[in-house]
Amino acid sequence: MAKVVAKIKVMPKDPEIKPNMIKKQVEKILPEGAEITASGEQPIAFGLVALMLNVAVPEESGTKILDAVQEAIESLEDVESTRVEAVTRISL
């Protein structure tokens, strides 16, 4: 069984919003089958820090679940935007 891992950059609406706050919200709203495998922070400018997430989904679910993950994250009040930076397939 293989998984697809997407590296997603999540931009907060405001520098006051900390990446770990967004990560906690994302964990609650991820679609079934999706899981955060890694996370980090990327300083942008003027105190703004992006949340970097690696989200794994089953390969057989195709891109539909990745689209659902991105839409779910963008629906959060504290999120300005998301961007998929990379997509990789891993074998288990």
TORKOL-4160 file (C-alpha; in steps of 0.2 Angstrom, whole numbers, padded with zeros to 4 digits, m for minus):
92
<pt num="1" X="0000" Y="0000" Z="0000"/>
<pt num="2" X="0007" Y="0017" Z="m0005"/>
<pt num="3" X="0003" Y="0034" Z="0002"/>
<pt num="4" X="0004" Y="0052" Z="m0006"/>
<pt num="5" X="0012" Y="0065" Z="0004"/>
<pt num="6" X="0008" Y="0084" Z="0000"/>
<pt num="7" X="0019" Y="0098" Z="0007"/>
<pt num="8" X="0007" Y="0112" Z="0011"/>
<pt num="9" X="0011" Y="0130" Z="0015"/>
<pt num="10" X="m0002" Y="0138" Z="0026"/>
<pt num="11" X="m0002" Y="0157" Z="0027"/>
<pt num="12" X="m0010" Y="0165" Z="0042"/>
<pt num="13" X="m0021" Y="0180" Z="0040"/>
<pt num="14" X="m0011" Y="0190" Z="0053"/>
<pt num="15" X="0006" Y="0189" Z="0061"/>
<pt num="16" X="m0002" Y="0187" Z="0078"/>
<pt num="17" X="m0009" Y="0170" Z="0073"/>
<pt num="18" X="0004" Y="0157" Z="0078"/>
<pt num="19" X="0007" Y="0142" Z="0067"/>
<pt num="20" X="0004" Y="0130" Z="0081"/>
<pt num="21" X="m0014" Y="0137" Z="0084"/>
<pt num="22" X="m0018" Y="0134" Z="0065"/>
<pt num="23" X="m0010" Y="0116" Z="0066"/>
<pt num="24" X="m0022" Y="0112" Z="0081"/>
<pt num="25" X="m0037" Y="0118" Z="0071"/>
<pt num="26" X="m0031" Y="0108" Z="0055"/>
<pt num="27" X="m0030" Y="0092" Z="0065"/>
<pt num="28" X="m0048" Y="0093" Z="0070"/>
<pt num="29" X="m0055" Y="0096" Z="0052"/>
<pt num="30" X="m0044" Y="0084" Z="0041"/>
<pt num="31" X="m0055" Y="0073" Z="0030"/>
<pt num="32" X="m0055" Y="0054" Z="0035"/>
<pt num="33" X="m0039" Y="0045" Z="0029"/>
<pt num="34" X="m0028" Y="0061" Z="0029"/>
<pt num="35" X="m0015" Y="0063" Z="0043"/>
<pt num="36" X="m0002" Y="0076" Z="0047"/>
<pt num="37" X="0015" Y="0067" Z="0046"/>
<pt num="38" X="0026" Y="0082" Z="0049"/>
<pt num="39" X="0025" Y="0101" Z="0053"/>
<pt num="40" X="0036" Y="0116" Z="0054"/>
<pt num="41" X="0037" Y="0134" Z="0053"/>
<pt num="42" X="0044" Y="0146" Z="0039"/>
<pt num="43" X="0047" Y="0164" Z="0043"/>
<pt num="44" X="0040" Y="0175" Z="0029"/>
<pt num="45" X="0042" Y="0194" Z="0034"/>
<pt num="46" X="0037" Y="0207" Z="0047"/>
<pt num="47" X="0034" Y="0193" Z="0060"/>
<pt num="48" X="0023" Y="0183" Z="0049"/>
<pt num="49" X="0026" Y="0164" Z="0050"/>
<pt num="50" X="0019" Y="0151" Z="0038"/>
<pt num="51" X="0014" Y="0134" Z="0044"/>
<pt num="52" X="0022" Y="0120" Z="0034"/>
<pt num="53" X="0013" Y="0103" Z="0034"/>
<pt num="54" X="0016" Y="0086" Z="0027"/>
<pt num="55" X="m0001" Y="0078" Z="0025"/>
<pt num="56" X="m0002" Y="0060" Z="0020"/>
<pt num="57" X="m0017" Y="0052" Z="0011"/>
<pt num="58" X="m0020" Y="0034" Z="0004"/>
<pt num="59" X="m0014" Y="0033" Z="m0014"/>
<pt num="60" X="m0030" Y="0025" Z="m0020"/>
<pt num="61" X="m0040" Y="0040" Z="m0015"/>
<pt num="62" X="m0032" Y="0051" Z="m0029"/>
<pt num="63" X="m0031" Y="0069" Z="m0029"/>
<pt num="64" X="m0049" Y="0072" Z="m0023"/>
<pt num="65" X="m0044" Y="0070" Z="m0004"/>
<pt num="66" X="m0029" Y="0082" Z="m0007"/>
<pt num="67" X="m0041" Y="0094" Z="m0014"/>
<pt num="68" X="m0053" Y="0092" Z="0001"/>
<pt num="69" X="m0038" Y="0094" Z="0013"/>
<pt num="70" X="m0033" Y="0110" Z="0005"/>
<pt num="71" X="m0051" Y="0117" Z="0005"/>
<pt num="72" X="m0054" Y="0112" Z="0023"/>
<pt num="73" X="m0038" Y="0121" Z="0028"/>
<pt num="74" X="m0043" Y="0137" Z="0018"/>
<pt num="75" X="m0060" Y="0137" Z="0027"/>
<pt num="76" X="m0052" Y="0140" Z="0043"/>
<pt num="77" X="m0055" Y="0158" Z="0050"/>
<pt num="78" X="m0037" Y="0161" Z="0054"/>
<pt num="79" X="m0030" Y="0155" Z="0037"/>
<pt num="80" X="m0027" Y="0167" Z="0022"/>
<pt num="81" X="m0021" Y="0155" Z="0009"/>
<pt num="82" X="m0013" Y="0138" Z="0006"/>
<pt num="83" X="m0001" Y="0132" Z="m0007"/>
<pt num="84" X="0004" Y="0114" Z="m0011"/>
<pt num="85" X="0023" Y="0115" Z="m0013"/>
<pt num="86" X="0026" Y="0097" Z="m0017"/>
<pt num="87" X="0018" Y="0080" Z="m0019"/>
<pt num="88" X="0027" Y="0064" Z="m0017"/>
<pt num="89" X="0022" Y="0045" Z="m0017"/>
<pt num="90" X="0029" Y="0034" Z="m0003"/>
<pt num="91" X="0028" Y="0015" Z="m0002"/>
<pt num="92" X="0024" Y="0007" Z="0015"/>
